[in-house]
Amino acid sequence: MPMALLLTLIVIVFVSCRKKDTEYNPAPPGPTPPPAIPDVFSNKPLHLLSEYEITNHLTFPGIL
């Protein structure tokens, strides 16, 4: 009796672990290059004065 039970368990494990269809997943694509990042530290002048202040030659209010 114990030998039949052991044989039955071995057959159950063997059948449940076996793959029925060997379908392989395709390899994932390689890494893509990162998108182009604009230069965040480019030397751009700051526009602190409005057009009205520039045309009327007003000073920056923080200088007072």
mmJSON file of the N, C-alpha and C atoms, coordinates in Angstrom:
{"data_MODEL":{"atom_site":{
"group_PDB":["ATOM","ATOM","ATOM","ATOM","ATOM","ATOM","ATOM","ATOM","ATOM","ATOM","ATOM","ATOM","ATOM","ATOM","ATOM","ATOM","ATOM","ATOM","ATOM","ATOM","ATOM","ATOM","ATOM","ATOM","ATOM","ATOM","ATOM","ATOM","ATOM","ATOM","ATOM","ATOM","ATOM","ATOM","ATOM","ATOM","ATOM","ATOM","ATOM","ATOM","ATOM","ATOM","ATOM","ATOM","ATOM","ATOM","ATOM","ATOM","ATOM","ATOM","ATOM","ATOM","ATOM","ATOM","ATOM","ATOM","ATOM","ATOM","ATOM","ATOM","ATOM","ATOM","ATOM","ATOM","ATOM","ATOM","ATOM","ATOM","ATOM","ATOM","ATOM","ATOM","ATOM","ATOM","ATOM","ATOM","ATOM","ATOM","ATOM","ATOM","ATOM","ATOM","ATOM","ATOM","ATOM","ATOM","ATOM","ATOM","ATOM","ATOM","ATOM","ATOM","ATOM","ATOM","ATOM","ATOM","ATOM","ATOM","ATOM","ATOM","ATOM","ATOM","ATOM","ATOM","ATOM","ATOM","ATOM","ATOM","ATOM","ATOM","ATOM","ATOM","ATOM","ATOM","ATOM","ATOM","ATOM","ATOM","ATOM","ATOM","ATOM","ATOM","ATOM","ATOM","ATOM","ATOM","ATOM","ATOM","ATOM","ATOM","ATOM","ATOM","ATOM","ATOM","ATOM","ATOM","ATOM","ATOM","ATOM","ATOM","ATOM","ATOM","ATOM","ATOM","ATOM","ATOM","ATOM","ATOM","ATOM","ATOM","ATOM","ATOM","ATOM","ATOM","ATOM","ATOM","ATOM","ATOM","ATOM","ATOM","ATOM","ATOM","ATOM","ATOM","ATOM","ATOM","ATOM","ATOM","ATOM","ATOM","ATOM","ATOM","ATOM","ATOM","ATOM","ATOM","ATOM","ATOM","ATOM","ATOM","ATOM","ATOM","ATOM","ATOM","ATOM","ATOM","ATOM","ATOM","ATOM","ATOM","ATOM","ATOM"],
"id":[1,2,3,4,5,6,7,8,9,10,11,12,13,14,15,16,17,18,19,20,21,22,23,24,25,26,27,28,29,30,31,32,33,34,35,36,37,38,39,40,41,42,43,44,45,46,47,48,49,50,51,52,53,54,55,56,57,58,59,60,61,62,63,64,65,66,67,68,69,70,71,72,73,74,75,76,77,78,79,80,81,82,83,84,85,86,87,88,89,90,91,92,93,94,95,96,97,98,99,100,101,102,103,104,105,106,107,108,109,110,111,112,113,114,115,116,117,118,119,120,121,122,123,124,125,126,127,128,129,130,131,132,133,134,135,136,137,138,139,140,141,142,143,144,145,146,147,148,149,150,151,152,153,154,155,156,157,158,159,160,161,162,163,164,165,166,167,168,169,170,171,172,173,174,175,176,177,178,179,180,181,182,183,184,185,186,187,188,189,190,191,192],
"type_symbol":["N","C","C","N","C","C","N","C","C","N","C","C","N","C","C","N","C","C","N","C","C","N","C","C","N","C","C","N","C","C","N","C","C","N","C","C","N","C","C","N","C","C","N","C","C","N","C","C","N","C","C","N","C","C","N","C","C","N","C","C","N","C","C","N","C","C","N","C","C","N","C","C","N","C","C","N","C","C","N","C","C","N","C","C","N","C","C","N","C","C","N","C","C","N","C","C","N","C","C","N","C","C","N","C","C","N","C","C","N","C","C","N","C","C","N","C","C","N","C","C","N","C","C","N","C","C","N","C","C","N","C","C","N","C","C","N","C","C","N","C","C","N","C","C","N","C","C","N","C","C","N","C","C","N","C","C","N","C","C","N","C","C","N","C","C","N","C","C","N","C","C","N","C","C","N","C","C","N","C","C","N","C","C","N","C","C","N","C","C","N","C","C"],
"label_atom_id":["N","CA","C","N","CA","C","N","CA","C","N","CA","C","N","CA","C","N","CA","C","N","CA","C","N","CA","C","N","CA","C","N","CA","C","N","CA","C","N","CA","C","N","CA","C","N","CA","C","N","CA","C","N","CA","C","N","CA","C","N","CA","C","N","CA","C","N","CA","C","N","CA","C","N","CA","C","N","CA","C","N","CA","C","N","CA","C","N","CA","C","N","CA","C","N","CA","C","N","CA","C","N","CA","C","N","CA","C","N","CA","C","N","CA","C","N","CA","C","N","CA","C","N","CA","C","N","CA","C","N","CA","C","N","CA","C","N","CA","C","N","CA","C","N","CA","C","N","CA","C","N","CA","C","N","CA","C","N","CA","C","N","CA","C","N","CA","C","N","CA","C","N","CA","C","N","CA","C","N","CA","C","N","CA","C","N","CA","C","N","CA","C","N","CA","C","N","CA","C","N","CA","C","N","CA","C","N","CA","C","N","CA","C","N","CA","C","N","CA","C","N","CA","C"],
"label_alt_id":[null,null,null,null,null,null,null,null,null,null,null,null,null,null,null,null,null,null,null,null,null,null,null,null,null,null,null,null,null,null,null,null,null,null,null,null,null,null,null,null,null,null,null,null,null,null,null,null,null,null,null,null,null,null,null,null,null,null,null,null,null,null,null,null,null,null,null,null,null,null,null,null,null,null,null,null,null,null,null,null,null,null,null,null,null,null,null,null,null,null,null,null,null,null,null,null,null,null,null,null,null,null,null,null,null,null,null,null,null,null,null,null,null,null,null,null,null,null,null,null,null,null,null,null,null,null,null,null,null,null,null,null,null,null,null,null,null,null,null,null,null,null,null,null,null,null,null,null,null,null,null,null,null,null,null,null,null,null,null,null,null,null,null,null,null,null,null,null,null,null,null,null,null,null,null,null,null,null,null,null,null,null,null,null,null,null,null,null,null,null,null,null],
"label_comp_id":["MET","MET","MET","PRO","PRO","PRO","MET","MET","MET","ALA","ALA","ALA","LEU","LEU","LEU","LEU","LEU","LEU","LEU","LEU","LEU","THR","THR","THR","LEU","LEU","LEU","ILE","ILE","ILE","VAL","VAL","VAL","ILE","ILE","ILE","VAL","VAL","VAL","PHE","PHE","PHE","VAL","VAL","VAL","SER","SER","SER","CYS","CYS","CYS","ARG","ARG","ARG","LYS","LYS","LYS","LYS","LYS","LYS","ASP","ASP","ASP","THR","THR","THR","GLU","GLU","GLU","TYR","TYR","TYR","ASN","ASN","ASN","PRO","PRO","PRO","ALA","ALA","ALA","PRO","PRO","PRO","PRO","PRO","PRO","GLY","GLY","GLY","PRO","PRO","PRO","THR","THR","THR","PRO","PRO","PRO","PRO","PRO","PRO","PRO","PRO","PRO","ALA","ALA","ALA","ILE","ILE","ILE","PRO","PRO","PRO","ASP","ASP","ASP","VAL","VAL","VAL","PHE","PHE","PHE","SER","SER","SER","ASN","ASN","ASN","LYS","LYS","LYS","PRO","PRO","PRO","LEU","LEU","LEU","HIS","HIS","HIS","LEU","LEU","LEU","LEU","LEU","LEU","SER","SER","SER","GLU","GLU","GLU","TYR","TYR","TYR","GLU","GLU","GLU","ILE","ILE","ILE","THR","THR","THR","ASN","ASN","ASN","HIS","HIS","HIS","LEU","LEU","LEU","THR","THR","THR","PHE","PHE","PHE","PRO","PRO","PRO","GLY","GLY","GLY","ILE","ILE","ILE","LEU","LEU","LEU"],
"label_asym_id":["A","A","A","A","A","A","A","A","A","A","A","A","A","A","A","A","A","A","A","A","A","A","A","A","A","A","A","A","A","A","A","A","A","A","A","A","A","A","A","A","A","A","A","A","A","A","A","A","A","A","A","A","A","A","A","A","A","A","A","A","A","A","A","A","A","A","A","A","A","A","A","A","A","A","A","A","A","A","A","A","A","A","A","A","A","A","A","A","A","A","A","A","A","A","A","A","A","A","A","A","A","A","A","A","A","A","A","A","A","A","A","A","A","A","A","A","A","A","A","A","A","A","A","A","A","A","A","A","A","A","A","A","A","A","A","A","A","A","A","A","A","A","A","A","A","A","A","A","A","A","A","A","A","A","A","A","A","A","A","A","A","A","A","A","A","A","A","A","A","A","A","A","A","A","A","A","A","A","A","A","A","A","A","A","A","A","A","A","A","A","A","A"],
"label_entity_id":["1","1","1","1","1","1","1","1","1","1","1","1","1","1","1","1","1","1","1","1","1","1","1","1","1","1","1","1","1","1","1","1","1","1","1","1","1","1","1","1","1","1","1","1","1","1","1","1","1","1","1","1","1","1","1","1","1","1","1","1","1","1","1","1","1","1","1","1","1","1","1","1","1","1","1","1","1","1","1","1","1","1","1","1","1","1","1","1","1","1","1","1","1","1","1","1","1","1","1","1","1","1","1","1","1","1","1","1","1","1","1","1","1","1","1","1","1","1","1","1","1","1","1","1","1","1","1","1","1","1","1","1","1","1","1","1","1","1","1","1","1","1","1","1","1","1","1","1","1","1","1","1","1","1","1","1","1","1","1","1","1","1","1","1","1","1","1","1","1","1","1","1","1","1","1","1","1","1","1","1","1","1","1","1","1","1","1","1","1","1","1","1"],
"label_seq_id":[1,1,1,2,2,2,3,3,3,4,4,4,5,5,5,6,6,6,7,7,7,8,8,8,9,9,9,10,10,10,11,11,11,12,12,12,13,13,13,14,14,14,15,15,15,16,16,16,17,17,17,18,18,18,19,19,19,20,20,20,21,21,21,22,22,22,23,23,23,24,24,24,25,25,25,26,26,26,27,27,27,28,28,28,29,29,29,30,30,30,31,31,31,32,32,32,33,33,33,34,34,34,35,35,35,36,36,36,37,37,37,38,38,38,39,39,39,40,40,40,41,41,41,42,42,42,43,43,43,44,44,44,45,45,45,46,46,46,47,47,47,48,48,48,49,49,49,50,50,50,51,51,51,52,52,52,53,53,53,54,54,54,55,55,55,56,56,56,57,57,57,58,58,58,59,59,59,60,60,60,61,61,61,62,62,62,63,63,63,64,64,64],
"pdbx_PDB_ins_code":[null,null,null,null,null,null,null,null,null,null,null,null,null,null,null,null,null,null,null,null,null,null,null,null,null,null,null,null,null,null,null,null,null,null,null,null,null,null,null,null,null,null,null,null,null,null,null,null,null,null,null,null,null,null,null,null,null,null,null,null,null,null,null,null,null,null,null,null,null,null,null,null,null,null,null,null,null,null,null,null,null,null,null,null,null,null,null,null,null,null,null,null,null,null,null,null,null,null,null,null,null,null,null,null,null,null,null,null,null,null,null,null,null,null,null,null,null,null,null,null,null,null,null,null,null,null,null,null,null,null,null,null,null,null,null,null,null,null,null,null,null,null,null,null,null,null,null,null,null,null,null,null,null,null,null,null,null,null,null,null,null,null,null,null,null,null,null,null,null,null,null,null,null,null,null,null,null,null,null,null,null,null,null,null,null,null,null,null,null,null,null,null],
"Cartn_x":[0.817,0.0,0.867,1.874,2.673,3.434,3.838,4.559,3.634,2.389,1.422,1.122,1.02,0.769,1.958,3.173,4.364,4.453,4.174,4.188,3.125,1.967,0.892,1.301,1.93,2.376,3.466,4.352,5.412,4.807,3.851,3.194,2.451,1.762,1.021,1.985,3.103,4.07,4.692,5.013,5.617,4.667,3.415,2.434,2.115,2.039,1.673,2.818,4.048,5.188,5.596,5.063,5.452,4.702,5.42,4.783,4.205,3.01,2.364,2.816,2.94,3.37,4.589,5.569,6.81,6.742,6.083,5.954,6.916,7.931,8.947,8.572,8.803,8.548,9.691,9.37,10.455,11.304,12.527,13.438,12.958,13.016,12.572,13.514,12.99,13.869,14.933,16.016,17.123,16.739,17.598,17.272,17.254,16.295,16.185,17.014,17.571,18.363,17.446,17.942,17.091,16.772,15.624,15.279,16.247,16.358,17.262,16.75,17.614,17.244,17.801,16.94,17.468,18.439,19.339,20.332,19.653,19.567,18.876,19.776,21.069,21.997,22.579,21.825,22.332,22.323,23.208,23.383,22.354,21.163,20.099,19.891,19.757,19.511,18.109,17.995,16.702,15.956,14.686,13.855,13.087,13.712,13.11,12.234,12.456,11.677,10.62,9.49,8.438,8.772,8.013,8.23,8.02,7.061,6.803,8.012,8.593,9.75,10.974,11.123,12.263,12.12,10.922,10.738,10.802,10.399,10.43,11.698,12.655,13.948,13.779,12.888,12.695,13.697,14.059,15.025,14.288,15.063,14.508,14.045,12.809,12.293,13.107,13.822,14.601,15.851,16.237,17.453,17.207,15.971,15.652,16.17],
"Cartn_y":[-1.201,0.0,1.275,1.412,2.646,2.823,1.726,1.81,2.323,1.926,2.392,3.878,4.312,5.711,6.573,6.102,6.824,6.91,5.84,5.824,6.758,6.798,7.69,9.148,9.497,10.865,11.271,10.352,10.647,10.901,10.119,10.307,11.641,11.994,13.26,14.441,14.404,15.5,15.572,14.454,14.439,14.996,14.635,15.091,16.567,17.031,18.432,19.388,18.954,19.822,19.843,18.971,18.893,19.949,20.634,21.606,20.871,21.273,20.617,21.223,22.523,23.162,24.024,23.886,24.633,25.917,26.905,28.199,29.164,29.564,30.433,31.887,32.697,34.126,34.758,35.704,36.351,37.204,37.391,38.199,39.643,40.291,41.687,42.565,43.651,44.513,45.145,45.516,46.126,47.488,48.053,49.361,50.437,51.326,52.42,53.598,54.378,55.532,56.566,57.26,58.247,59.405,60.059,61.189,62.35,63.174,64.323,65.307,65.674,66.584,67.964,68.992,70.322,70.785,71.664,72.176,73.118,72.699,73.51,74.59,74.488,75.469,76.371,76.568,77.449,78.883,79.703,81.071,81.975,82.027,82.866,84.048,85.241,86.386,86.316,86.758,86.78,88.055,87.917,89.073,89.473,90.343,90.743,91.979,92.78,93.996,93.775,94.446,94.351,95.273,95.143,96.0,97.47,97.762,99.141,99.713,98.912,99.375,99.581,98.724,98.851,100.096,100.323,101.474,102.799,102.835,104.079,104.199,103.321,103.342,103.375,102.528,102.425,101.433,101.621,100.703,99.508,98.53,97.326,97.661,97.327,97.722,97.16,96.094,95.527,96.301,97.232,98.02,99.141,99.585,100.736,100.554],
"Cartn_z":[0.0,0.0,0.0,0.879,0.858,-0.459,-1.091,-2.35,-3.45,-3.467,-4.467,-4.262,-3.011,-2.702,-3.134,-2.866,-3.274,-4.794,-5.493,-6.948,-7.522,-6.918,-7.352,-7.187,-6.061,-5.825,-6.821,-7.135,-8.102,-9.484,-9.883,-11.182,-11.211,-10.129,-10.075,-10.202,-9.493,-9.56,-10.945,-11.544,-12.868,-13.917,-13.865,-14.856,-14.654,-13.419,-13.181,-13.498,-13.437,-13.704,-15.17,-15.968,-17.37,-18.172,-19.057,-19.936,-21.131,-21.493,-22.621,-23.946,-24.016,-25.255,-24.955,-25.793,-25.59,-26.407,-25.884,-26.552,-25.883,-26.613,-26.052,-26.285,-25.281,-25.409,-26.193,-27.076,-27.826,-26.888,-27.274,-26.456,-26.452,-25.303,-25.267,-26.082,-26.639,-27.438,-26.559,-27.176,-26.448,-25.901,-25.079,-24.506,-25.578,-25.446,-26.401,-25.901,-26.803,-26.349,-25.687,-24.683,-24.014,-24.949,-24.733,-25.604,-25.39,-26.394,-26.314,-25.266,-24.353,-23.276,-23.616,-23.58,-23.887,-22.806,-23.187,-22.254,-21.265,-20.019,-19.021,-18.449,-18.645,-18.105,-19.187,-20.269,-21.307,-20.789,-21.31,-20.829,-21.495,-20.943,-21.481,-20.536,-21.067,-20.183,-19.586,-18.361,-17.694,-18.062,-18.35,-18.682,-17.423,-16.625,-15.353,-15.49,-16.513,-16.704,-17.774,-17.588,-18.595,-19.762,-20.839,-22.0,-21.63,-20.786,-20.349,-19.61,-18.713,-17.943,-18.834,-19.838,-20.738,-21.61,-22.185,-23.087,-22.339,-21.074,-20.294,-19.455,-19.632,-18.946,-17.429,-16.929,-15.484,-14.923,-13.662,-13.028,-12.439,-12.128,-11.511,-10.102,-9.703,-8.38,-7.212,-7.399,-6.297,-5.974,-6.837,-6.624,-5.618,-5.452,-4.576,-3.22],
"occupancy":[1.0,1.0,1.0,1.0,1.0,1.0,1.0,1.0,1.0,1.0,1.0,1.0,1.0,1.0,1.0,1.0,1.0,1.0,1.0,1.0,1.0,1.0,1.0,1.0,1.0,1.0,1.0,1.0,1.0,1.0,1.0,1.0,1.0,1.0,1.0,1.0,1.0,1.0,1.0,1.0,1.0,1.0,1.0,1.0,1.0,1.0,1.0,1.0,1.0,1.0,1.0,1.0,1.0,1.0,1.0,1.0,1.0,1.0,1.0,1.0,1.0,1.0,1.0,1.0,1.0,1.0,1.0,1.0,1.0,1.0,1.0,1.0,1.0,1.0,1.0,1.0,1.0,1.0,1.0,1.0,1.0,1.0,1.0,1.0,1.0,1.0,1.0,1.0,1.0,1.0,1.0,1.0,1.0,1.0,1.0,1.0,1.0,1.0,1.0,1.0,1.0,1.0,1.0,1.0,1.0,1.0,1.0,1.0,1.0,1.0,1.0,1.0,1.0,1.0,1.0,1.0,1.0,1.0,1.0,1.0,1.0,1.0,1.0,1.0,1.0,1.0,1.0,1.0,1.0,1.0,1.0,1.0,1.0,1.0,1.0,1.0,1.0,1.0,1.0,1.0,1.0,1.0,1.0,1.0,1.0,1.0,1.0,1.0,1.0,1.0,1.0,1.0,1.0,1.0,1.0,1.0,1.0,1.0,1.0,1.0,1.0,1.0,1.0,1.0,1.0,1.0,1.0,1.0,1.0,1.0,1.0,1.0,1.0,1.0,1.0,1.0,1.0,1.0,1.0,1.0,1.0,1.0,1.0,1.0,1.0,1.0,1.0,1.0,1.0,1.0,1.0,1.0],
"B_iso_or_equiv":[0.0,0.0,0.0,0.0,0.0,0.0,0.0,0.0,0.0,0.0,0.0,0.0,0.0,0.0,0.0,0.0,0.0,0.0,0.0,0.0,0.0,0.0,0.0,0.0,0.0,0.0,0.0,0.0,0.0,0.0,0.0,0.0,0.0,0.0,0.0,0.0,0.0,0.0,0.0,0.0,0.0,0.0,0.0,0.0,0.0,0.0,0.0,0.0,0.0,0.0,0.0,0.0,0.0,0.0,0.0,0.0,0.0,0.0,0.0,0.0,0.0,0.0,0.0,0.0,0.0,0.0,0.0,0.0,0.0,0.0,0.0,0.0,0.0,0.0,0.0,0.0,0.0,0.0,0.0,0.0,0.0,0.0,0.0,0.0,0.0,0.0,0.0,0.0,0.0,0.0,0.0,0.0,0.0,0.0,0.0,0.0,0.0,0.0,0.0,0.0,0.0,0.0,0.0,0.0,0.0,0.0,0.0,0.0,0.0,0.0,0.0,0.0,0.0,0.0,0.0,0.0,0.0,0.0,0.0,0.0,0.0,0.0,0.0,0.0,0.0,0.0,0.0,0.0,0.0,0.0,0.0,0.0,0.0,0.0,0.0,0.0,0.0,0.0,0.0,0.0,0.0,0.0,0.0,0.0,0.0,0.0,0.0,0.0,0.0,0.0,0.0,0.0,0.0,0.0,0.0,0.0,0.0,0.0,0.0,0.0,0.0,0.0,0.0,0.0,0.0,0.0,0.0,0.0,0.0,0.0,0.0,0.0,0.0,0.0,0.0,0.0,0.0,0.0,0.0,0.0,0.0,0.0,0.0,0.0,0.0,0.0,0.0,0.0,0.0,0.0,0.0,0.0],
"pdbx_formal_charge":[null,null,null,null,null,null,null,null,null,null,null,null,null,null,null,null,null,null,null,null,null,null,null,null,null,null,null,null,null,null,null,null,null,null,null,null,null,null,null,null,null,null,null,null,null,null,null,null,null,null,null,null,null,null,null,null,null,null,null,null,null,null,null,null,null,null,null,null,null,null,null,null,null,null,null,null,null,null,null,null,null,null,null,null,null,null,null,null,null,null,null,null,null,null,null,null,null,null,null,null,null,null,null,null,null,null,null,null,null,null,null,null,null,null,null,null,null,null,null,null,null,null,null,null,null,null,null,null,null,null,null,null,null,null,null,null,null,null,null,null,null,null,null,null,null,null,null,null,null,null,null,null,null,null,null,null,null,null,null,null,null,null,null,null,null,null,null,null,null,null,null,null,null,null,null,null,null,null,null,null,null,null,null,null,null,null,null,null,null,null,null,null],
"auth_seq_id":[1,1,1,2,2,2,3,3,3,4,4,4,5,5,5,6,6,6,7,7,7,8,8,8,9,9,9,10,10,10,11,11,11,12,12,12,13,13,13,14,14,14,15,15,15,16,16,16,17,17,17,18,18,18,19,19,19,20,20,20,21,21,21,22,22,22,23,23,23,24,24,24,25,25,25,26,26,26,27,27,27,28,28,28,29,29,29,30,30,30,31,31,31,32,32,32,33,33,33,34,34,34,35,35,35,36,36,36,37,37,37,38,38,38,39,39,39,40,40,40,41,41,41,42,42,42,43,43,43,44,44,44,45,45,45,46,46,46,47,47,47,48,48,48,49,49,49,50,50,50,51,51,51,52,52,52,53,53,53,54,54,54,55,55,55,56,56,56,57,57,57,58,58,58,59,59,59,60,60,60,61,61,61,62,62,62,63,63,63,64,64,64],
"auth_comp_id":["MET","MET","MET","PRO","PRO","PRO","MET","MET","MET","ALA","ALA","ALA","LEU","LEU","LEU","LEU","LEU","LEU","LEU","LEU","LEU","THR","THR","THR","LEU","LEU","LEU","ILE","ILE","ILE","VAL","VAL","VAL","ILE","ILE","ILE","VAL","VAL","VAL","PHE","PHE","PHE","VAL","VAL","VAL","SER","SER","SER","CYS","CYS","CYS","ARG","ARG","ARG","LYS","LYS","LYS","LYS","LYS","LYS","ASP","ASP","ASP","THR","THR","THR","GLU","GLU","GLU","TYR","TYR","TYR","ASN","ASN","ASN","PRO","PRO","PRO","ALA","ALA","ALA","PRO","PRO","PRO","PRO","PRO","PRO","GLY","GLY","GLY","PRO","PRO","PRO","THR","THR","THR","PRO","PRO","PRO","PRO","PRO","PRO","PRO","PRO","PRO","ALA","ALA","ALA","ILE","ILE","ILE","PRO","PRO","PRO","ASP","ASP","ASP","VAL","VAL","VAL","PHE","PHE","PHE","SER","SER","SER","ASN","ASN","ASN","LYS","LYS","LYS","PRO","PRO","PRO","LEU","LEU","LEU","HIS","HIS","HIS","LEU","LEU","LEU","LEU","LEU","LEU","SER","SER","SER","GLU","GLU","GLU","TYR","TYR","TYR","GLU","GLU","GLU","ILE","ILE","ILE","THR","THR","THR","ASN","ASN","ASN","HIS","HIS","HIS","LEU","LEU","LEU","THR","THR","THR","PHE","PHE","PHE","PRO","PRO","PRO","GLY","GLY","GLY","ILE","ILE","ILE","LEU","LEU","LEU"],
"auth_asym_id":["A","A","A","A","A","A","A","A","A","A","A","A","A","A","A","A","A","A","A","A","A","A","A","A","A","A","A","A","A","A","A","A","A","A","A","A","A","A","A","A","A","A","A","A","A","A","A","A","A","A","A","A","A","A","A","A","A","A","A","A","A","A","A","A","A","A","A","A","A","A","A","A","A","A","A","A","A","A","A","A","A","A","A","A","A","A","A","A","A","A","A","A","A","A","A","A","A","A","A","A","A","A","A","A","A","A","A","A","A","A","A","A","A","A","A","A","A","A","A","A","A","A","A","A","A","A","A","A","A","A","A","A","A","A","A","A","A","A","A","A","A","A","A","A","A","A","A","A","A","A","A","A","A","A","A","A","A","A","A","A","A","A","A","A","A","A","A","A","A","A","A","A","A","A","A","A","A","A","A","A","A","A","A","A","A","A","A","A","A","A","A","A"],
"auth_atom_id":["N","CA","C","N","CA","C","N","CA","C","N","CA","C","N","CA","C","N","CA","C","N","CA","C","N","CA","C","N","CA","C","N","CA","C","N","CA","C","N","CA","C","N","CA","C","N","CA","C","N","CA","C","N","CA","C","N","CA","C","N","CA","C","N","CA","C","N","CA","C","N","CA","C","N","CA","C","N","CA","C","N","CA","C","N","CA","C","N","CA","C","N","CA","C","N","CA","C","N","CA","C","N","CA","C","N","CA","C","N","CA","C","N","CA","C","N","CA","C","N","CA","C","N","CA","C","N","CA","C","N","CA","C","N","CA","C","N","CA","C","N","CA","C","N","CA","C","N","CA","C","N","CA","C","N","CA","C","N","CA","C","N","CA","C","N","CA","C","N","CA","C","N","CA","C","N","CA","C","N","CA","C","N","CA","C","N","CA","C","N","CA","C","N","CA","C","N","CA","C","N","CA","C","N","CA","C","N","CA","C","N","CA","C","N","CA","C","N","CA","C","N","CA","C"],
"pdbx_PDB_model_num":[1,1,1,1,1,1,1,1,1,1,1,1,1,1,1,1,1,1,1,1,1,1,1,1,1,1,1,1,1,1,1,1,1,1,1,1,1,1,1,1,1,1,1,1,1,1,1,1,1,1,1,1,1,1,1,1,1,1,1,1,1,1,1,1,1,1,1,1,1,1,1,1,1,1,1,1,1,1,1,1,1,1,1,1,1,1,1,1,1,1,1,1,1,1,1,1,1,1,1,1,1,1,1,1,1,1,1,1,1,1,1,1,1,1,1,1,1,1,1,1,1,1,1,1,1,1,1,1,1,1,1,1,1,1,1,1,1,1,1,1,1,1,1,1,1,1,1,1,1,1,1,1,1,1,1,1,1,1,1,1,1,1,1,1,1,1,1,1,1,1,1,1,1,1,1,1,1,1,1,1,1,1,1,1,1,1,1,1,1,1,1,1]
}}}
